[in-house]
Amino acid sequence: MLTTKDFDYELPEELIAQTPLNDRSSSRLLVLDRETDELTDTHFTEIIDYLNPGDALVVNETRVIPARIFGVKPDTGGHLEVLLLNNTEGNHWECLIKPARRAKVGTEIHFGDNAQLKATVTKELTHGGRMIEFHYEGVFLELLETLGQMPLPPYIKERLDDPDRYQTVYAKENGSAAAPTAGLHFTPDLLEKVKAKGIEIIPLVLHVGLGTFRPVTTDKIEEHEMHAEYYMLSEDSAAKIRQVQANGGKITAVGTTSVRTLETIASEHNGEIVASSGWTSIFISPGYQFKVVDHLITNFHLPQSTLVMLVSAFYDREKILKAYEHAVAEKYRFFSFGDAMFIK
């Protein structure tokens, strides 16, 4: 029985990438061949050599919103930091608040010098989160753009000068609290080359929230509960995926969020991909039988995380950890702004 510690590895802190490269596609790429167990060191621009005409790249079009906002309690002047996670309905959002003990039900929070944006805590959630309801005049996303900050992960200490570098070039649908980072390596030029080779680029949406980056706190991995995240797959995208499969093409998921969306839909529809939307809390770990995804493009993930568990399910835990050891020895860059892996 696997424990969380079985997915640990040693990572020197200096290998945690703090800033994005000037050229997105100049990242390094570690290719893992599941048939031969061979590791190949190359660069991300060479990804096109591993994709064939008739294949499909499935990308997550979610767009990161300035989801970290700082407010005050008007009654005490106490400061609160709010990280928006999911827009459940209307002006209601699931969020994390620091310090959480100061955010009881009924607490009011004002944002901005003139309190252009206000919120009320409406519910305390089991994982330590809160539900809040916003009150404002105007357009919510415009207020967020003014008041909010890009919610960079806590391991990134450097200031991000250009917020667009934490967005994929195809980001479209507002709603994420974090970027689907495997997609950060693509440039418009590289995507054009992919299309020119006869490879279909198919979009879906999964808004990245707590489910993706919440740490595993249980010893037994099967006791970990994923937090639900919202996904959408259009009829057009579903039809294109089915067509690629029918023609014998391979499905390459760009990132673990694309994997989780495709596998959620297939799991709920007898292995078939259909137009669908809803909330997924799928937790993919070793022993899972993949139904849709043939290849995976992904970044290097945090030790003991659900993302390391997912890639271990896709290949093999010991071989993934060996590949990580290789990446450390070769001084690859890790995590959100780091280098990539292609598991074929």
C-alpha positions in Angstrom: 0.0 0.0 0.0 1.5 3.3 -1.1 2.0 6.2 1.3 2.5 9.9 0.7 6.2 9.5 1.5 6.6 7.1 -1.4 6.3 10.1 -3.7 9.0 12.2 -2.1 12.2 13.3 -3.7 15.1 15.6 -2.9 15.1 18.9 -4.6 17.8 21.6 -4.1 16.0 24.9 -3.6 18.1 26.6 -6.3 16.4 24.5 -8.9 13.0 26.0 -8.2 12.4 28.4 -11.1 11.6 31.9 -9.9 11.1 33.7 -13.2 9.9 32.6 -16.6 12.5 32.3 -19.5 12.5 35.1 -22.0 11.4 32.7 -24.7 8.7 30.4 -23.5 9.6 27.5 -25.9 13.3 27.5 -25.0 12.6 25.5 -21.9 14.3 22.1 -21.7 12.3 18.9 -22.3 12.9 15.5 -20.7 11.3 12.8 -22.8 10.3 9.5 -21.1 9.6 6.6 -23.4 7.3 4.1 -21.7 8.2 1.3 -24.1 11.9 1.4 -23.8 12.3 3.3 -20.5 14.8 5.6 -22.3 15.3 9.2 -21.1 16.1 11.9 -23.7 17.3 15.4 -22.9 16.1 17.9 -25.5 14.4 21.3 -25.8 10.7 22.1 -25.8 10.7 23.3 -29.5 11.5 19.6 -30.4 8.1 18.5 -29.0 6.8 18.6 -32.6 9.1 15.7 -33.5 7.2 13.5 -31.0 3.8 14.3 -32.4 2.5 12.8 -35.7 0.0 14.0 -38.3 -3.5 12.9 -37.1 -2.7 13.3 -33.5 -4.3 15.8 -31.1 -3.0 18.2 -28.5 -5.7 18.8 -25.9 -5.1 22.2 -24.1 -6.7 23.9 -21.2 -8.0 27.4 -22.2 -8.6 28.6 -18.6 -7.3 32.1 -17.8 -5.9 33.0 -14.4 -7.7 35.9 -12.8 -6.1 38.3 -10.3 -7.4 36.0 -7.5 -5.4 37.3 -4.6 -7.0 40.4 -3.0 -6.2 42.2 0.2 -8.9 43.7 2.3 -9.7 45.1 5.8 -12.5 44.4 8.3 -14.2 47.8 8.6 -15.1 47.2 12.3 -11.6 46.5 13.5 -9.3 47.6 10.7 -7.8 44.1 10.7 -6.1 43.0 7.4 -7.2 39.9 5.5 -5.8 38.2 2.5 -8.3 36.4 0.2 -7.5 33.9 -2.5 -10.5 33.2 -4.7 -10.9 29.6 -5.8 -14.2 28.8 -7.3 -17.1 31.0 -8.5 -19.9 28.7 -7.4 -22.8 30.9 -8.5 -23.6 34.5 -9.0 -21.5 36.6 -6.7 -20.7 33.7 -4.4 -17.1 32.5 -4.3 -15.3 29.7 -2.5 -12.0 31.1 -1.1 -9.1 30.8 1.3 -8.7 33.6 3.8 -5.7 34.4 5.9 -5.8 34.6 8.9 -8.9 32.3 8.7 -9.7 32.7 12.5 -10.6 36.3 11.8 -13.1 35.4 9.1 -16.1 34.0 10.9 -19.6 33.8 9.3 -21.0 37.4 9.0 -17.5 39.0 8.8 -17.5 42.0 6.4 -14.4 42.7 4.2 -13.8 45.9 2.3 -11.4 46.0 -0.7 -9.8 49.2 -2.2 -9.3 52.6 -0.7 -13.0 53.5 -1.3 -14.3 50.0 -0.6 -15.3 49.7 -4.3 -15.6 46.0 -3.6 -17.2 44.5 -0.5 -17.7 40.9 0.7 -19.5 39.0 3.5 -18.4 35.6 4.8 -21.5 33.4 4.4 -20.1 29.9 5.4 -17.2 28.1 6.9 -16.1 25.0 4.8 -14.6 21.7 6.0 -11.1 22.2 4.4 -10.6 25.5 6.2 -12.0 27.6 3.3 -14.8 30.1 3.3 -17.8 31.0 1.1 -18.1 34.7 0.6 -20.6 36.9 -1.3 -19.4 40.0 -3.1 -21.3 43.3 -3.3 -20.2 45.9 -5.8 -21.3 48.2 -8.7 -19.8 47.8 -12.1 -18.0 44.8 -13.7 -16.6 42.4 -11.2 -13.6 41.3 -13.3 -12.7 44.9 -14.0 -12.6 45.6 -10.2 -10.4 42.5 -9.7 -8.0 43.7 -12.4 -7.7 46.9 -10.4 -7.6 45.5 -6.9 -6.2 42.0 -7.3 -2.8 40.4 -7.8 -1.8 37.4 -9.8 -1.9 34.4 -7.3 1.7 33.1 -7.8 2.5 29.9 -5.8 4.2 30.5 -2.5 7.5 29.0 -3.7 7.9 31.8 -6.2 9.6 34.7 -4.2 10.5 36.9 -7.2 8.2 39.6 -8.5 6.6 38.9 -11.9 7.0 42.0 -14.0 4.7 40.8 -16.8 1.5 39.1 -15.5 0.8 37.7 -19.0 3.8 35.3 -18.4 1.6 33.4 -15.9 -1.0 32.9 -18.7 -0.8 30.5 -21.6 -0.9 32.2 -25.0 -4.3 30.5 -25.6 -5.8 31.5 -22.3 -9.4 32.5 -22.9 -11.9 31.6 -20.1 -11.6 33.6 -16.9 -11.7 31.6 -13.7 -8.4 30.0 -12.5 -6.6 30.6 -9.3 -3.4 29.1 -10.9 -2.0 28.6 -14.4 -2.1 25.2 -16.1 1.7 25.4 -16.3 2.5 22.8 -18.9 0.9 25.1 -21.5 3.2 28.0 -20.6 5.9 26.5 -22.9 3.9 27.0 -26.1 4.3 30.1 -28.3 2.0 31.2 -31.1 4.8 30.2 -33.6 5.2 26.7 -32.1 1.4 26.2 -32.2 1.3 27.2 -35.8 4.0 24.6 -36.6 2.0 22.0 -34.7 -1.1 22.8 -36.8 1.0 22.8 -40.0 2.1 19.3 -39.3 -1.5 18.1 -39.3 -2.0 17.9 -35.5 -5.3 19.0 -34.2 -5.3 21.5 -31.2 -8.4 20.9 -29.2 -9.5 23.1 -26.3 -11.2 22.3 -23.0 -11.5 24.2 -19.8 -10.7 23.3 -16.2 -10.6 26.2 -13.8 -7.6 25.4 -11.5 -8.5 25.7 -7.8 -7.7 24.0 -4.5 -8.0 20.5 -6.0 -4.8 20.9 -8.0 -2.5 22.5 -5.5 -3.9 21.4 -2.1 -1.2 19.4 -0.3 -1.7 15.8 0.7 -1.9 15.6 4.5 -2.8 12.0 4.9 -0.3 9.2 5.2 -2.4 6.8 3.0 -2.9 8.3 -0.3 -6.3 6.7 -0.8 -7.6 8.8 2.2 -6.8 12.1 0.4 -9.9 13.9 -0.9 -9.6 16.1 -3.9 -11.4 19.4 -3.9 -13.8 19.9 -6.8 -12.9 22.0 -9.8 -15.1 23.2 -12.6 -14.6 21.8 -16.2 -16.2 22.2 -19.6 -15.8 20.4 -22.9 -17.7 21.6 -25.9 -19.5 19.5 -28.4 -17.1 20.6 -31.1 -14.1 19.6 -29.0 -15.7 16.3 -28.0 -16.4 15.5 -31.7 -12.9 16.3 -32.7 -11.4 14.0 -30.0 -13.7 11.2 -31.1 -12.7 11.7 -34.7 -8.9 11.6 -33.9 -9.5 8.4 -31.9 -11.5 6.8 -34.7 -8.7 7.6 -37.2 -6.1 6.0 -34.9 -4.5 9.2 -33.8 -3.0 9.7 -30.3 -4.4 12.1 -27.7 -1.7 14.2 -26.0 -2.9 16.0 -22.9 -1.1 19.3 -22.2 -1.0 19.3 -18.4 -2.6 17.3 -15.6 -5.7 19.5 -15.7 -6.4 18.3 -19.3 -5.8 14.7 -18.1 -8.2 15.0 -15.2 -10.9 16.6 -17.4 -10.7 14.0 -20.1 -10.5 11.1 -17.7 -13.4 12.4 -15.7 -15.7 12.6 -18.7 -14.6 9.2 -20.0 -15.2 7.7 -16.5 -18.7 9.0 -16.4 -19.6 8.0 -19.9 -18.4 4.4 -20.3 -15.0 5.4 -21.7 -16.5 7.8 -24.3 -15.7 11.5 -24.7 -18.9 13.6 -24.9 -19.7 17.2 -24.5 -19.9 17.8 -20.7 -19.5 20.3 -17.9 -19.6 20.1 -14.2 -17.3 19.6 -11.1 -14.6 17.0 -10.9 -12.8 15.7 -7.8 -11.1 12.8 -9.6 -7.9 11.7 -7.9 -5.6 9.8 -10.2 -3.0 7.7 -8.5 -1.1 4.4 -9.3 -3.5 1.6 -10.2 -5.7 3.9 -12.3 -6.5 2.7 -15.8 -6.4 5.5 -18.3 -9.2 5.6 -20.8 -8.4 8.5 -23.1 -4.9 10.0 -22.7 -2.0 8.4 -24.8 0.8 10.9 -24.1 1.3 13.6 -21.5 3.2 17.0 -21.5 3.7 18.1 -17.9 6.0 20.2 -15.7 8.0 18.9 -12.7 5.8 18.8 -9.7 6.2 19.3 -5.9 7.3 16.3 -3.8 4.4 14.2 -2.3 1.8 16.1 -4.4 -1.2 14.7 -6.2 0.4 15.7 -9.4 3.4 13.5 -8.9 0.9 10.7 -8.0 -0.9 11.3 -11.3 2.2 11.1 -13.5 3.3 8.1 -11.5 0.0 6.5 -12.4 0.6 7.4 -16.1 4.0 5.7 -16.2 5.5 4.0 -13.1 6.3 5.5 -9.7 9.9 4.3 -9.4 10.7 5.3 -13.0 9.1 8.7 -12.5 11.2 9.2 -9.4 14.3 8.1 -11.3 13.5 10.6 -14.1 13.2 13.3 -11.4 16.6 12.3 -10.0 18.0 12.6 -13.5 16.4 16.1 -13.9 17.9 17.2 -10.6 21.3 15.9 -11.6 21.0 17.7 -15.0 19.9 20.9 -13.2 16.5 21.1 -14.9 14.3 24.0 -13.6 11.3 22.9 -11.5 7.7 23.8 -10.9 5.5 26.5 -12.5 8.1 28.4 -14.4 10.3 25.4 -14.9 11.1 22.9 -17.6 8.8 20.2 -19.0 8.5 16.4 -19.4 6.9 14.5 -22.3 5.8 11.0 -21.4 5.1 9.0 -24.5 
